[in-house]
């Protein structure tokens, strides 16, 4: 069981959700979701068939706010 927890923690280190991204990047959560939909940040929906499914965002990528 410890090995599974360790792997989950490793995954958590490289991904974030839209709330975390908005706090890190200084953007609103809606802006982060829009950037995800537009493909301007590395992300994917947890369940592509569910419109309410959350985005999973790669943590170590440039701040899109600074790329403008």
C-alpha positions as CSV (number, residue, x, y, z in Angstrom):
1,X,0.0,0.0,0.0
2,X,2.8,2.4,0.8
3,X,4.1,2.0,-2.8
4,X,0.8,3.1,-4.2
5,X,0.8,6.2,-1.9
6,X,4.3,7.0,-3.1
7,X,3.3,6.8,-6.7
8,X,0.2,9.0,-6.1
9,X,2.4,11.6,-4.4
10,X,4.8,11.6,-7.4
11,X,1.8,12.2,-9.8
12,X,0.5,15.0,-7.6
13,X,3.9,16.7,-7.9
14,X,3.6,17.0,-11.7
15,X,-0.1,17.9,-12.1
16,X,-2.5,20.5,-10.8
17,X,-6.2,21.5,-11.1
18,X,-7.6,24.7,-12.4
19,X,-7.8,26.2,-8.9
20,X,-4.2,25.6,-8.2
21,X,-3.2,26.9,-11.6
22,X,-5.2,30.1,-11.1
23,X,-3.4,30.7,-7.8
24,X,0.1,30.0,-9.2
25,X,-0.4,31.9,-12.5
26,X,-2.4,34.8,-11.0
27,X,-5.4,34.2,-13.3
28,X,-9.0,33.6,-12.6
29,X,-10.1,30.0,-12.6
30,X,-12.4,30.7,-15.6
31,X,-9.4,32.1,-17.5
32,X,-7.5,28.9,-16.8
33,X,-10.4,26.8,-18.0
34,X,-10.6,28.8,-21.2
35,X,-6.9,28.4,-21.8
36,X,-7.4,24.6,-21.3
37,X,-10.3,24.5,-23.8
38,X,-8.3,26.5,-26.3
39,X,-5.3,24.2,-26.0
40,X,-3.0,27.0,-24.9
41,X,-1.8,25.0,-21.8
42,X,-0.8,21.4,-21.5
43,X,-4.0,19.8,-20.0
44,X,-6.7,17.2,-20.5
45,X,-10.1,16.4,-19.1
46,X,-10.3,13.6,-16.6
47,X,-13.4,12.3,-18.5
48,X,-13.6,13.6,-22.0
49,X,-17.3,12.6,-22.2
50,X,-18.4,14.5,-19.1
51,X,-18.7,18.3,-19.6
52,X,-18.3,18.8,-15.8
53,X,-15.1,16.7,-15.6
54,X,-12.1,18.6,-14.2
55,X,-9.0,19.6,-16.2
56,X,-5.7,18.0,-15.2
57,X,-2.9,20.5,-15.9
58,X,0.8,19.8,-16.2
59,X,2.4,21.8,-13.4
60,X,5.8,22.6,-14.8
61,X,4.9,24.8,-17.8
62,X,5.4,28.5,-18.5
63,X,2.9,30.9,-17.0
64,X,0.5,31.6,-19.9
65,X,0.0,35.1,-18.6
66,X,3.6,35.9,-19.2
67,X,3.5,34.5,-22.8
68,X,1.1,37.2,-24.1
